[in-house]
Amino acid sequence: QVQLVESGGGLVQAGGSLRLSCAASGRTFSYYNMGWFRQAPGKEREFVVAIKWSGSSTYYADSVKGRFTISKDNAQNTVYLQMNSLKPEDTAVYYCAAELSKYGLVLRVKPDEYAYWGQGTQVTVSS
C-alpha cells in the first residue's frame, strides 16, 4: 500500500525557516515525480513545487521561488521542502504528492495530476 507521511510543520515567526519531510513507502519513489502543494483555509489547494524523479529538474510557483527549496533523497525514499524567509501568507496545510506513472517527462502543477497524497502538515507563520 502506497503511503506518504509529511512531518516538520509547526509555528514560526515571519522570516523564519522550517523543513518539511515527506517519507514514502509502498513503492520505490525514486522513479516518480513528486510535488508539494498547500491549502489555506477557504482556499483551493495550490501548487508549490515539483521535482523530477531523477532530481534533475524542479519547478517552483512564483510565490515561493527563491525562498523554498525542494530536494529528494532516493536512498531514504524521502522528499524535503526547505522553507526560508517565511511569510504569514505561507500559512497553510502542506501536502506532498506523487505521480502515478514512472519516469514522468513533464513536471505537473495540478492536484488532479497526482495520484498519491499525504495527510498534510500544518505550517503557521505569525507576523
N, C-alpha and C positions, 0 to 999 in steps of 0.2 A: 504494500500500500504506500502510495506516494505521500510524503509529509514534508511540509515546510514549517519551520518554527522560528519566529523572529524573537529577538531579545535586544536589550540595550536601550530601550526607551526610558524616558524619565522627564523630570522637571529641570529646566536650565534657564539661566538668565540670558537675555538678549546679548549677543556677542560671544556666547559660549559655544561649546562643542559637545557632540555626542557621537558615538559609533554604534551603529546598529549591525546586528549579525542575523543571518538567515541560514540556519542549518537544515540541510536537505537529507532526506533518507528515502529509501524505497527504490531508488534508481540512481544511476551514475549521472549526476547533474553536470559533469564536465562536458557532456555532449550537447547541452541545451542552453539556448539564450535565456538570460534571466533579467528580471526588471524589478524596480521599486516603484510603488505607487503610494499616494497618500489621499486621505479623505478627511476633510474638516467637517464639523457639524453643519448640517443643512446644505452641504455642497456635494457635487459629484466626485467620484474617485478620479484623481488626476495623475497623469504620468509624471514621474520624477526623473528616472534614468534607466537605461538598459545597457547590458553588456553582452557581447557576443560569447558563444560557448567557449571559444579559444582564448577569450580575454583580449583579443587583438584590436577590438574597437568598442567604443562606447558612444552613447548619445544622451545628452542632458537636456532637460527642459530649461528654457531661458531663465526661469525664475531661480534656478539653483546653480547655474553654470558659474564656475569659479569659486564656489563655496562648498559644494558637495563632491565627493569622490567615491566612485564605485570600484570595487575590486573583488576578485574571487580567488579562492584557494581550492583548486580542484582536488588536491590530495585530501583536504578536510571536508570536501563537499559543502563548502560554506561561501556565502556571498556577504560582503561587507558594504556598509554605506557610512563613510566618514562625513560628518556634517559639521562644518565650521561656520563661524560668523552667523550664528542662528538668529533669526528674526521672529517676532511674535506671529507673523503670518505663516511661518513654517509649522505652527501648531496644527497637529492632525494625528490620526492613526496612520501609521506607516505599514504597508504590506509588501512582502516580496512575492514574486510570481515567477512561474516557469512556463516556457512554451511547451506545446505538446510534442513537436517533432524535433528530431536530432538535426544538428548542423544547420540551423537556420541561417539563411543568407542575408536576411534583412532584419534589422532591429525594429521591434514593434512598439507602438506607443498607445494602442487602445486596449483597455482592460479585457475586452472580449476576444482578444487575440492571444490571451494567455490561458492555459488550461488548469494550472495548479496554483493555489494560493495558501499563504499562511494565515494565521488568525489575527495578525496585526499587533503592533506595539505602539503605545501612546507616547507621543512627543509633545511636551508642552513648553513653550518658550514665553517667559514672563518679561514684561517690559520694565 
